[in-house]
Amino acid sequence: MGTFNKTARAVCIALVASTVCGGASAAERKLTLLLSSPDLALPFSVHIVSKMKAEAERLGGIEVVVSDGQRSSPKQSADIEAAVAKGVDGIVISPNDSAALAPAIQEAIGAGIPIVTVDRRIDGVDSILAHVGADNIKGGEVQGNLILKLFPNGARVMNLQGQPGTSAAIDRNKGLHNALDGKPAYKFVFEDTASFDRAKALTMTESALSGAETPPDVIAAANDDMALGAIEALRGRELIGKVAVVGFDALPEALGQVRAGTLTGTIEQSPGAQGSKAVDLLVDFLRTGTKPAQAVTLLTPLAITRDTLSDAERLGELR
């Protein structure tokens, strides 16, 4: 479809439900999709992409192009622009920054390429075909409610926030505060961003612990990588088991730490289900012209502790 202009793409998509496009029936139509990740150094992102690729293979007749934004909005924008020039049929993207990626995504839509966002939403762009993700505000509230359950009499909380500008970081932080704000017995004694990065979280936690008269009761981290970094800092001060740590994402490594009792809990948001659903919606639209019944699909996160490990999506990856 590299020679198709916007009008030709629109006509093709409109016709596929009842006729042919480029000589192939709707069900047989070959597609090329860009799967754009914000950072394939993140295990969470790798898992989503792997599930999207698996779903594309299951559906059949789909060539996937995977791009790594490398946590750089200019890099991810350039990947989208290159995909538009190549003439991909559709794009599934988890944006590095909810605002910075808007111009490139708008350009792709203007070229007639349907877009589905996954995990992270995009701001300020009309005509996104669909968004599939977890309700990260509810996820933050689930994290906060777990802290309420663990510490019914109150707690001093260290909050390791995610990458600035990402919808996941913004919403998870908002949800955590929704759960704990207004309750005098629960006090945020430290808050800063470690940008979803394990090494940064390790350094930040070490610094915060060295500057505090007493350690916090619990560390809430906006992803598991930061939670695991915080655990290393606690280990260096012989505070394992004395400070609770709650992560977010339910990565296999984190689940192993939950099973061992080192990580108190994590939040499951079913990333594989998100990725598969995003591909399904995009391919269905491209092959049948059917728009999603709802523009936004949000899965409800849940808390994973030693008592609820069986609810984790990736439990089967533990050895």
C-alpha positions in Angstrom: 0.0 0.0 0.0 3.0 2.3 -0.2 1.6 4.1 -3.3 -1.9 4.7 -1.8 -2.8 8.2 -0.9 -5.2 9.2 1.9 -8.3 9.0 -0.4 -7.3 5.6 -1.8 -6.7 4.2 1.8 -10.1 5.4 2.9 -11.9 3.9 -0.1 -10.1 0.6 0.4 -11.0 0.4 4.1 -14.6 1.3 3.3 -14.9 -1.4 0.7 -13.1 -4.4 2.3 -16.2 -5.5 4.3 -18.1 -6.4 1.1 -15.7 -6.5 -1.8 -12.0 -6.8 -2.6 -9.0 -4.4 -2.2 -5.9 -5.0 -4.3 -7.3 -8.3 -5.5 -7.7 -9.9 -2.0 -10.8 -10.7 -0.1 -11.3 -9.0 3.3 -10.2 -12.0 5.2 -7.2 -12.6 3.0 -6.0 -9.0 2.7 -2.3 -8.8 3.5 -1.4 -6.1 6.0 1.7 -4.3 7.3 1.5 -3.0 10.8 3.9 -0.8 12.8 4.2 -1.8 16.4 5.8 1.2 18.1 7.2 0.8 21.6 8.5 3.7 23.7 11.4 1.7 25.1 12.3 -2.0 24.5 14.7 -1.8 27.4 11.7 -2.1 29.6 10.6 -5.7 30.2 7.0 -4.5 30.4 7.3 -3.1 26.8 9.0 -6.2 25.5 6.1 -8.3 26.8 3.4 -6.2 25.2 5.2 -6.3 21.8 5.7 -10.0 22.0 2.0 -10.5 22.6 1.1 -8.2 19.8 3.4 -10.1 17.4 1.9 -13.4 18.5 -1.6 -12.1 17.9 -0.7 -10.8 14.5 0.7 -14.2 13.7 -2.4 -15.9 14.9 -4.6 -13.7 12.7 -2.4 -14.5 9.7 -1.4 -12.5 6.7 0.3 -9.7 8.7 3.8 -8.4 8.4 4.8 -6.5 11.6 7.5 -3.9 11.8 8.7 -3.3 15.4 10.3 0.0 16.3 12.0 1.0 19.6 11.6 4.6 20.7 14.5 4.2 23.1 12.7 6.5 25.5 13.2 9.3 23.0 10.1 11.2 21.6 12.1 12.5 18.6 13.2 8.9 17.8 9.7 7.5 18.1 8.3 10.3 16.0 10.9 9.6 13.3 9.9 5.9 13.4 6.2 6.9 12.8 7.2 9.3 9.9 9.3 6.5 8.3 6.3 4.1 8.6 4.0 6.7 7.0 6.6 7.0 4.1 6.7 3.2 3.8 3.0 3.0 3.6 2.1 0.8 6.5 -1.6 -0.1 6.8 -2.0 0.7 10.5 -0.1 1.6 13.7 -0.3 0.4 17.2 1.7 2.7 19.5 2.5 3.1 23.1 3.7 6.8 23.1 6.9 7.8 25.0 5.2 11.1 25.8 1.5 11.8 25.7 1.9 15.3 24.2 5.3 15.1 22.3 4.1 12.3 20.0 0.9 14.1 19.0 2.3 15.8 15.8 3.7 12.6 14.4 0.5 10.7 15.2 -1.6 13.4 13.7 0.5 13.3 10.5 -0.1 9.5 10.2 -3.8 10.0 10.7 -3.8 12.7 8.1 -2.2 10.2 5.7 -5.1 7.9 6.2 -3.4 5.4 8.6 -5.5 4.3 11.5 -3.9 4.4 14.9 -4.6 2.4 18.1 -2.8 3.4 21.2 -2.0 0.8 23.8 -1.1 1.1 27.5 -0.3 4.8 27.2 -2.8 7.3 25.7 -2.0 10.3 23.5 -3.3 13.8 24.2 -4.6 16.4 21.8 -5.2 14.2 18.8 -8.6 13.6 17.2 -9.6 10.5 15.2 -7.6 7.9 17.1 -9.3 4.7 16.2 -9.1 3.2 19.7 -7.2 3.1 22.9 -6.7 -0.1 24.9 -5.0 0.1 28.3 -5.4 -0.4 32.0 -7.2 2.1 34.1 -4.1 3.5 35.6 -5.9 5.8 38.0 -7.8 2.8 39.3 -4.5 1.0 39.4 -3.0 3.7 41.6 -6.0 3.5 43.8 -5.6 -0.3 44.1 -2.0 0.3 45.1 -3.1 2.8 47.7 -5.8 0.6 49.0 -3.3 -2.2 49.4 -1.2 0.1 51.6 -4.3 0.9 53.6 -4.9 -2.8 54.1 -1.3 -3.5 55.1 -1.1 -0.5 57.5 -4.6 0.1 58.9 -3.2 2.4 61.6 -1.3 4.7 59.2 2.0 4.7 57.3 4.8 6.9 56.2 5.0 6.5 52.4 7.9 7.0 50.0 6.5 7.5 46.4 8.7 6.6 43.5 7.0 8.2 40.5 7.3 7.2 36.8 8.6 9.0 33.7 7.3 12.6 33.5 4.9 13.2 30.7 3.6 9.7 30.3 0.0 9.0 31.0 0.8 5.9 33.0 3.0 7.9 35.4 0.5 10.7 35.7 -2.5 8.5 36.3 -0.9 6.0 38.7 0.4 8.9 40.9 -3.1 10.5 40.8 -4.7 7.2 41.8 -2.3 6.7 44.7 -3.0 10.1 46.0 -6.8 9.6 45.6 -6.5 6.6 47.9 -4.3 8.2 50.6 -4.8 11.9 50.5 -7.1 13.3 53.2 -6.2 10.6 55.6 -3.9 12.2 58.3 -2.5 8.9 59.4 -0.9 8.4 55.9 1.9 10.8 55.1 4.0 11.1 52.0 7.5 11.6 53.4 9.3 11.5 50.0 8.1 11.9 46.4 10.2 12.1 43.3 10.5 10.6 39.8 12.9 7.8 39.1 11.5 7.6 35.5 10.5 3.9 35.6 14.3 3.1 35.8 15.7 0.5 38.2 19.2 2.1 38.6 17.7 5.6 39.2 15.3 4.1 41.8 18.2 2.4 43.6 20.2 5.6 43.8 17.2 7.7 44.7 16.1 5.4 47.5 19.6 5.2 48.9 19.8 9.0 49.0 16.3 9.3 50.6 17.2 6.7 53.2 20.5 8.3 54.1 18.7 11.7 54.6 15.9 10.4 56.8 15.9 10.0 60.5 13.8 6.9 60.2 12.9 4.8 57.1 9.4 4.9 55.6 6.9 2.2 56.4 6.3 1.5 52.7 7.7 2.3 49.3 5.1 2.7 46.5 6.7 2.4 43.1 5.0 3.2 39.8 6.6 0.2 38.2 8.3 -3.0 39.2 11.7 -2.0 37.9 11.7 0.9 40.4 10.4 -1.4 43.1 13.2 -3.8 42.5 15.8 -1.0 42.6 14.3 0.2 45.9 14.7 -3.4 47.3 18.4 -3.3 46.5 18.7 -0.1 48.4 16.9 -1.6 51.4 19.1 -4.7 51.2 22.2 -2.5 51.5 20.8 -1.1 54.8 19.5 -4.4 56.1 15.9 -3.1 55.9 14.5 -6.0 53.9 11.3 -7.1 55.7 11.2 -3.9 57.7 10.0 -1.7 54.9 7.1 -2.9 52.7 7.5 -2.3 48.9 4.6 -2.3 46.4 5.4 -2.2 42.7 3.3 -2.1 39.6 3.2 -4.2 36.4 3.4 -7.8 37.8 6.6 -8.6 35.9 7.9 -12.2 36.3 10.9 -11.1 38.3 8.6 -9.1 40.6 6.3 -12.1 41.0 9.3 -14.2 42.0 10.1 -11.6 44.7 6.5 -11.6 45.8 6.6 -15.4 46.1 9.9 -15.1 48.1 8.4 -12.5 50.4 10.9 -9.8 49.4 8.4 -7.7 47.5 5.2 -7.1 49.4 3.0 -6.8 46.3 2.5 -5.5 42.8 -0.3 -4.4 40.6 -1.5 -6.5 37.6 -2.7 -4.7 34.6 -2.8 -7.5 32.0 -0.4 -6.0 29.4 -0.6 -9.1 27.2 -4.4 -8.8 27.0 -4.0 -5.1 26.2 -1.6 -5.7 23.3 -3.7 -8.6 21.8 -6.9 -6.5 22.0 -5.2 -3.5 20.3 -4.1 -5.6 17.4 -7.5 -7.3 17.1 -9.3 -3.9 16.9 -6.9 -2.5 14.3 -7.0 -5.6 12.1 -10.7 -5.9 12.3 -11.1 -2.3 11.1 -8.6 -2.7 8.3 -10.1 -6.0 7.0 -13.8 -5.3 7.6 -14.2 -1.6 8.1 -15.7 -2.2 11.5 -15.0 0.5 14.0 -14.6 -0.6 17.6 -17.8 -0.6 19.6 -16.1 1.7 22.1 -13.3 4.1 21.5 -11.6 3.4 24.9 -11.2 -0.1 26.5 -9.8 0.0 30.0 -8.9 -3.2 31.9 -9.3 -3.0 35.7 -6.0 -3.6 37.6 -5.8 -5.8 40.7 -3.4 -6.3 43.5 -1.0 -9.3 43.5 0.3 -10.5 46.8 1.5 -13.9 48.0 -2.1 -14.8 48.6 -3.3 -13.9 45.1 -0.3 -14.9 42.9 -2.6 -17.2 40.9 -4.3 -14.1 39.5 -1.1 -12.9 37.8 -1.0 -13.0 34.0 2.6 -14.0 33.8 2.8 -16.5 36.6 3.5 -19.2 34.1 6.9 -17.6 33.3 8.2 -18.2 36.8 10.6 -21.1 37.2 
